[in-house]
Amino acid sequence: MTSQTYITSLERRHQDLERKISEEMRHPARDALLIAALKRKKLELKDQMTRAHGEVAH
């Protein structure tokens, strides 16, 4: 997998998580623990994307 393909994959997963978080937030009986876990995963992906962008730049 090339660096750009890896970054694109991370971005797609990040967007999917954002969509899942938004969907869960709309539910009246939303699961706060699930939302927190999704947000943590989203932040992890953002960190991975930042590192990957840095590696591509070098």
C-alpha positions in Angstrom: 0.0 0.0 0.0 1.4 3.4 -0.9 1.5 6.3 1.5 -1.3 8.1 -0.3 -3.5 5.0 -0.4 -2.9 4.6 3.3 -3.8 8.2 4.0 -6.9 7.9 1.9 -7.9 4.8 3.8 -7.5 6.6 7.1 -9.5 9.6 5.9 -12.3 7.3 4.7 -12.4 5.5 8.1 -12.4 8.9 9.8 -15.4 10.1 7.8 -17.2 6.8 8.5 -16.7 7.4 12.2 -17.9 10.9 12.0 -21.0 9.7 10.3 -21.6 7.0 12.9 -21.1 9.6 15.7 -23.7 11.9 14.1 -26.2 9.1 13.6 -25.8 8.0 17.3 -26.1 11.6 18.5 -29.5 11.9 16.8 -31.0 9.0 18.7 -33.0 10.0 21.7 -31.6 7.1 23.7 -28.1 7.6 22.6 -25.3 5.4 24.0 -22.8 7.8 25.7 -20.2 5.1 26.1 -20.4 4.1 22.4 -20.1 7.8 21.4 -17.1 8.2 23.6 -15.4 5.1 22.1 -16.2 6.3 18.5 -14.7 9.7 19.3 -11.5 8.2 20.8 -11.1 6.0 17.7 -11.7 9.1 15.5 -8.9 11.0 17.4 -6.6 8.0 17.0 -7.2 8.0 13.2 -6.6 11.8 13.1 -3.2 11.3 14.9 -2.4 8.5 12.4 -3.3 10.8 9.5 -1.1 13.6 10.9 1.9 11.2 11.2 1.3 9.8 7.7 1.1 13.3 6.2 4.4 14.1 8.0 6.0 11.0 6.6 4.9 11.8 3.0 6.3 15.4 3.3 9.8 14.1 4.2 
